[in-house]
Amino acid sequence: MIAVDTVGEPGASIQSAPLTGAEDGARWLEEVLAGLEASTAHLVGCSYGGWLALCHQMHHPGRTAALTLVEPAGFADPGRRFYTWLIIGGLAGMAPHALRPRLSRWIGNSAILETELMELGRTSIGFRRALPPARVFSDEELRRVRVPSLFLLGEQSSLHDARQVAERVGALMPTAEVEVVPGASHALPTDDPQLVAARILRHAAE
């Protein structure tokens, strides 16, 4: 298993040219996979990474054997609710440790309980993202994804309506499987890390 930093993020892989859209991001990931000589990759992506993995499959089909997408972006425009969730989560992450469990339950963000994640967040304050926005996929684009794809969605996601995403994926992607995790938020990997890890391993073994 190989973990790849998202291009344009703090500490990320070297970027030699600006990214202006989905095609650029997909091409970058194709270059990474080609450099790794990964001819039948199983891509796992969370949030923006899930969007990027889908973009790659749409623009460079053939290299990816399967996708596992955890709360992927690209199914709704991030609105006030999502950005409010992010900002409140960032502020809550600076609270004393003793208060964080209560704040985590209140705002629905288990990530603030992870000390290393909060330290990374504080370190990246002021960093200017060099990533294009995760635009919403069209129906035609989703129909082009023909590889086995597992979608893991948080029932209480602030990014999108999980049930609507599940219905759309079910209607447009016959090779996709969707699981909506009860009570989970957009921070699904920290809400239920054991479930996420188990589903990734199961899907990779199929």
VEXPA-58744 format. One record per residue (C-alpha): x, y, z; residue in one letter; residue number from 1. Coordinates in steps of 0.5 Angstrom, whole numbers, plus 2048, in hexadecimal, padded with zeros to 3 digits. Layout:
+-----+-----+-----+------+-----+
|   u |   v |   w | rest |  nr |
+-----+-----+-----+------+-----+
|   X |   Y |   Z |    A | NUM |
...
+-----+-----+-----+------+-----+
This chain:
+-----+-----+-----+------+-----+
|   u |   v |   w | rest |  nr |
+-----+-----+-----+------+-----+
| 800 | 800 | 800 |    M |   1 |
| 803 | 807 | 7FE |    I |   2 |
| 800 | 80D | 801 |    A |   3 |
| 801 | 814 | 7FC |    V |   4 |
| 800 | 81B | 7FF |    D |   5 |
| 7FB | 81F | 7FB |    T |   6 |
| 7FF | 823 | 7F6 |    V |   7 |
| 7FF | 82B | 7F9 |    G |   8 |
| 7FE | 829 | 800 |    E |   9 |
| 803 | 82A | 806 |    P |  10 |
| 809 | 825 | 805 |    G |  11 |
| 806 | 823 | 7FF |    A |  12 |
| 809 | 820 | 7F8 |    S |  13 |
| 80D | 825 | 7F4 |    I |  14 |
| 809 | 829 | 7EF |    Q |  15 |
| 80C | 82B | 7E9 |    S |  16 |
| 806 | 82F | 7E6 |    A |  17 |
| 800 | 832 | 7E8 |    P |  18 |
| 7F9 | 82E | 7E8 |    L |  19 |
| 7F3 | 831 | 7E5 |    T |  20 |
| 7EE | 82C | 7E5 |    G |  21 |
| 7EC | 825 | 7E6 |    A |  22 |
| 7F0 | 823 | 7E0 |    E |  23 |
| 7F6 | 825 | 7E3 |    D |  24 |
| 7F5 | 822 | 7E9 |    G |  25 |
| 7F4 | 81B | 7E6 |    A |  26 |
| 7FA | 81C | 7E1 |    R |  27 |
| 7FE | 81D | 7E7 |    W |  28 |
| 7FB | 817 | 7EB |    L |  29 |
| 7FC | 813 | 7E4 |    E |  30 |
| 804 | 815 | 7E4 |    E |  31 |
| 805 | 813 | 7EC |    V |  32 |
| 802 | 80C | 7EA |    L |  33 |
| 806 | 80B | 7E4 |    A |  34 |
| 80C | 80D | 7E8 |    G |  35 |
| 80A | 807 | 7ED |    L |  36 |
| 809 | 803 | 7E7 |    E |  37 |
| 802 | 801 | 7EA |    A |  38 |
| 7FE | 7FE | 7E4 |    S |  39 |
| 7F8 | 7FB | 7E8 |    T |  40 |
| 7F8 | 800 | 7EE |    A |  41 |
| 7F2 | 800 | 7F3 |    H |  42 |
| 7F1 | 808 | 7F5 |    L |  43 |
| 7EF | 80A | 7FC |    V |  44 |
| 7ED | 811 | 7FD |    G |  45 |
| 7EA | 815 | 802 |    C |  46 |
| 7E6 | 81C | 801 |    S |  47 |
| 7EA | 820 | 7FC |    Y |  48 |
| 7EE | 81A | 7FB |    G |  49 |
| 7E8 | 816 | 7F9 |    G |  50 |
| 7E6 | 81B | 7F4 |    W |  51 |
| 7ED | 81B | 7F1 |    L |  52 |
| 7ED | 813 | 7F0 |    A |  53 |
| 7E6 | 813 | 7ED |    L |  54 |
| 7E9 | 819 | 7E8 |    C |  55 |
| 7EF | 814 | 7E6 |    H |  56 |
| 7EA | 80E | 7E5 |    Q |  57 |
| 7E6 | 813 | 7E0 |    M |  58 |
| 7EC | 816 | 7DC |    H |  59 |
| 7F1 | 810 | 7DD |    H |  60 |
| 7ED | 809 | 7DD |    P |  61 |
| 7F1 | 803 | 7DD |    G |  62 |
| 7F6 | 804 | 7E2 |    R |  63 |
| 7F1 | 803 | 7E8 |    T |  64 |
| 7EE | 7FD | 7EA |    A |  65 |
| 7EA | 7FF | 7EF |    A |  66 |
| 7E8 | 805 | 7F4 |    L |  67 |
| 7E6 | 806 | 7FB |    T |  68 |
| 7E4 | 80D | 7FC |    L |  69 |
| 7E3 | 810 | 803 |    V |  70 |
| 7DE | 816 | 803 |    E |  71 |
| 7E0 | 818 | 7FC |    P |  72 |
| 7DF | 81F | 7FA |    A |  73 |
| 7DC | 821 | 7F3 |    G |  74 |
| 7D5 | 81F | 7F5 |    F |  75 |
| 7D3 | 826 | 7F8 |    A |  76 |
| 7D5 | 82D | 7F8 |    D |  77 |
| 7D8 | 82E | 7FF |    P |  78 |
| 7D4 | 833 | 802 |    G |  79 |
| 7D3 | 837 | 808 |    R |  80 |
| 7D2 | 831 | 80D |    R |  81 |
| 7D8 | 82D | 80A |    F |  82 |
| 7DD | 834 | 80B |    Y |  83 |
| 7D9 | 835 | 812 |    T |  84 |
| 7DB | 82E | 814 |    W |  85 |
| 7E2 | 82F | 812 |    L |  86 |
| 7E3 | 835 | 816 |    I |  87 |
| 7E0 | 833 | 81C |    I |  88 |
| 7E4 | 82D | 81C |    G |  89 |
| 7EA | 831 | 81B |    G |  90 |
| 7E9 | 835 | 821 |    L |  91 |
| 7E6 | 82F | 825 |    A |  92 |
| 7ED | 82C | 824 |    G |  93 |
| 7F1 | 831 | 828 |    M |  94 |
| 7EC | 830 | 82E |    A |  95 |
| 7EF | 82D | 834 |    P |  96 |
| 7F0 | 825 | 833 |    H |  97 |
| 7EB | 824 | 839 |    A |  98 |
| 7E5 | 828 | 835 |    L |  99 |
| 7E6 | 825 | 82E |    R | 100 |
| 7E2 | 81E | 82F |    P | 101 |
| 7DC | 823 | 831 |    R | 102 |
| 7DD | 827 | 82B |    L | 103 |
| 7DE | 822 | 826 |    S | 104 |
| 7D7 | 81F | 828 |    R | 105 |
| 7D4 | 826 | 827 |    W | 106 |
| 7D7 | 828 | 820 |    I | 107 |
| 7D7 | 820 | 81E |    G | 108 |
| 7DF | 821 | 81C |    N | 109 |
| 7E3 | 81B | 81F |    S | 110 |
| 7E9 | 81E | 81C |    A | 111 |
| 7EA | 823 | 821 |    I | 112 |
| 7EC | 81D | 826 |    L | 113 |
| 7F2 | 81B | 822 |    E | 114 |
| 7F8 | 81F | 825 |    T | 115 |
| 7FC | 81E | 81F |    E | 116 |
| 7F7 | 820 | 81A |    L | 117 |
| 7F6 | 827 | 81E |    M | 118 |
| 7FD | 828 | 81E |    E | 119 |
| 7FE | 827 | 817 |    L | 120 |
| 7F8 | 82C | 816 |    G | 121 |
| 7FB | 831 | 81A |    R | 122 |
| 801 | 831 | 816 |    T | 123 |
| 7FE | 832 | 810 |    S | 124 |
| 7FA | 838 | 812 |    I | 125 |
| 7FC | 83D | 80D |    G | 126 |
| 7FE | 838 | 807 |    F | 127 |
| 7FB | 83A | 801 |    R | 128 |
| 7F8 | 834 | 7FD |    R | 129 |
| 7FA | 833 | 7F6 |    A | 130 |
| 7F4 | 82E | 7F4 |    L | 131 |
| 7EF | 82F | 7EF |    P | 132 |
| 7E8 | 82F | 7F3 |    P | 133 |
| 7E4 | 828 | 7F3 |    A | 134 |
| 7DF | 82A | 7EE |    R | 135 |
| 7D8 | 825 | 7EE |    V | 136 |
| 7D9 | 820 | 7E9 |    F | 137 |
| 7D4 | 81F | 7E3 |    S | 138 |
| 7CF | 819 | 7E2 |    D | 139 |
| 7D3 | 817 | 7DC |    E | 140 |
| 7DA | 817 | 7DF |    E | 141 |
| 7D7 | 813 | 7E5 |    L | 142 |
| 7D5 | 80E | 7E0 |    R | 143 |
| 7DC | 80D | 7DD |    R | 144 |
| 7DE | 80A | 7E3 |    V | 145 |
| 7DE | 803 | 7E2 |    R | 146 |
| 7E3 | 800 | 7E7 |    V | 147 |
| 7E0 | 7FD | 7EE |    P | 148 |
| 7DF | 803 | 7F2 |    S | 149 |
| 7DE | 803 | 7FA |    L | 150 |
| 7DB | 809 | 7FD |    F | 151 |
| 7DB | 80A | 804 |    L | 152 |
| 7D6 | 810 | 806 |    L | 153 |
| 7D5 | 813 | 80D |    G | 154 |
| 7CE | 814 | 80E |    E | 155 |
| 7CE | 81A | 812 |    Q | 156 |
| 7D3 | 81D | 80D |    S | 157 |
| 7D4 | 825 | 80C |    S | 158 |
| 7D7 | 824 | 805 |    L | 159 |
| 7D1 | 821 | 802 |    H | 160 |
| 7CA | 81D | 803 |    D | 161 |
| 7CD | 816 | 803 |    A | 162 |
| 7C6 | 813 | 801 |    R | 163 |
| 7C6 | 817 | 7FB |    Q | 164 |
| 7CD | 816 | 7F9 |    V | 165 |
| 7CB | 80E | 7FA |    A | 166 |
| 7C5 | 80F | 7F6 |    E | 167 |
| 7C9 | 812 | 7F0 |    R | 168 |
| 7CF | 80D | 7F1 |    V | 169 |
| 7CA | 808 | 7F1 |    G | 170 |
| 7C6 | 80A | 7EA |    A | 171 |
| 7CD | 80C | 7E6 |    L | 172 |
| 7D2 | 807 | 7E8 |    M | 173 |
| 7D0 | 800 | 7E8 |    P | 174 |
| 7D7 | 7FE | 7EA |    T | 175 |
| 7D6 | 802 | 7F1 |    A | 176 |
| 7D5 | 800 | 7F8 |    E | 177 |
| 7D2 | 805 | 7FD |    V | 178 |
| 7D2 | 804 | 804 |    E | 179 |
| 7D0 | 80A | 809 |    V | 180 |
| 7D2 | 80A | 810 |    V | 181 |
| 7CD | 80C | 815 |    P | 182 |
| 7CF | 811 | 819 |    G | 183 |
| 7D6 | 813 | 816 |    A | 184 |
| 7D8 | 81A | 813 |    S | 185 |
| 7DC | 81C | 80E |    H | 186 |
| 7E2 | 81A | 813 |    A | 187 |
| 7E0 | 813 | 811 |    L | 188 |
| 7E7 | 810 | 812 |    P | 189 |
| 7E8 | 813 | 819 |    T | 190 |
| 7E0 | 811 | 81B |    D | 191 |
| 7E1 | 80A | 819 |    D | 192 |
| 7E8 | 808 | 817 |    P | 193 |
| 7E7 | 801 | 818 |    Q | 194 |
| 7E2 | 800 | 814 |    L | 195 |
| 7E5 | 805 | 80E |    V | 196 |
| 7EB | 800 | 80F |    A | 197 |
| 7E7 | 7FA | 80E |    A | 198 |
| 7E3 | 7FC | 808 |    R | 199 |
| 7EA | 7FE | 805 |    I | 200 |
| 7ED | 7F8 | 806 |    L | 201 |
| 7E7 | 7F4 | 804 |    R | 202 |
| 7E6 | 7F8 | 7FD |    H | 203 |
| 7ED | 7F7 | 7FC |    A | 204 |
| 7ED | 7EF | 7FC |    A | 205 |
| 7E7 | 7EE | 7F8 |    E | 206 |
+-----+-----+-----+------+-----+
